[in-house]
Amino acid sequence: MSQGYKILGRTVKPHILAVATVATSAGVVAYFSRKSPEPSKPVESAGPTSSGKSINDEFNIEEALNDYLKEDGDKILKK
């Protein structure tokens, strides 16, 4: 039997390891050097929501809390 390296109990010849190393290196370089796809365009909103604000407006927590308390404040206090 010829000289080689024992890998997982099998004898592997040095030239096979060299070819595998070159092929793996080329594959990794090709994979990471490819261009990433263009990011998709953002979905535009269909228009204002029922409250008259667009989806992209900043959320105002104080206003939302005051609206909630106006609508359901009596129910909370009765419990």
Secondary structure as a PSIPRED ss2 file (coil, helix, strand):
# PSIPRED VFORMAT (PSIPRED V4.0)

   1 M C   1.000  0.000  0.000
   2 S C   1.000  0.000  0.000
   3 Q C   1.000  0.000  0.000
   4 G C   1.000  0.000  0.000
   5 Y E   0.000  0.000  1.000
   6 K E   0.000  0.000  1.000
   7 I E   0.000  0.000  1.000
   8 L C   1.000  0.000  0.000
   9 G C   1.000  0.000  0.000
  10 R E   0.000  0.000  1.000
  11 T E   0.000  0.000  1.000
  12 V E   0.000  0.000  1.000
  13 K C   1.000  0.000  0.000
  14 P H   0.000  1.000  0.000
  15 H H   0.000  1.000  0.000
  16 I H   0.000  1.000  0.000
  17 L H   0.000  1.000  0.000
  18 A H   0.000  1.000  0.000
  19 V H   0.000  1.000  0.000
  20 A H   0.000  1.000  0.000
  21 T H   0.000  1.000  0.000
  22 V H   0.000  1.000  0.000
  23 A H   0.000  1.000  0.000
  24 T H   0.000  1.000  0.000
  25 S H   0.000  1.000  0.000
  26 A H   0.000  1.000  0.000
  27 G H   0.000  1.000  0.000
  28 V H   0.000  1.000  0.000
  29 V H   0.000  1.000  0.000
  30 A H   0.000  1.000  0.000
  31 Y H   0.000  1.000  0.000
  32 F H   0.000  1.000  0.000
  33 S H   0.000  1.000  0.000
  34 R C   1.000  0.000  0.000
  35 K C   1.000  0.000  0.000
  36 S C   1.000  0.000  0.000
  37 P C   1.000  0.000  0.000
  38 E C   1.000  0.000  0.000
  39 P C   1.000  0.000  0.000
  40 S C   1.000  0.000  0.000
  41 K C   1.000  0.000  0.000
  42 P C   1.000  0.000  0.000
  43 V C   1.000  0.000  0.000
  44 E C   1.000  0.000  0.000
  45 S C   1.000  0.000  0.000
  46 A C   1.000  0.000  0.000
  47 G C   1.000  0.000  0.000
  48 P C   1.000  0.000  0.000
  49 T C   1.000  0.000  0.000
  50 S C   1.000  0.000  0.000
  51 S C   1.000  0.000  0.000
  52 G C   1.000  0.000  0.000
  53 K C   1.000  0.000  0.000
  54 S C   1.000  0.000  0.000
  55 I C   1.000  0.000  0.000
  56 N C   1.000  0.000  0.000
  57 D C   1.000  0.000  0.000
  58 E C   1.000  0.000  0.000
  59 F C   1.000  0.000  0.000
  60 N C   1.000  0.000  0.000
  61 I H   0.000  1.000  0.000
  62 E H   0.000  1.000  0.000
  63 E H   0.000  1.000  0.000
  64 A H   0.000  1.000  0.000
  65 L H   0.000  1.000  0.000
  66 N H   0.000  1.000  0.000
  67 D H   0.000  1.000  0.000
  68 Y H   0.000  1.000  0.000
  69 L H   0.000  1.000  0.000
  70 K H   0.000  1.000  0.000
  71 E H   0.000  1.000  0.000
  72 D H   0.000  1.000  0.000
  73 G H   0.000  1.000  0.000
  74 D H   0.000  1.000  0.000
  75 K H   0.000  1.000  0.000
  76 I H   0.000  1.000  0.000
  77 L H   0.000  1.000  0.000
  78 K H   0.000  1.000  0.000
  79 K C   1.000  0.000  0.000
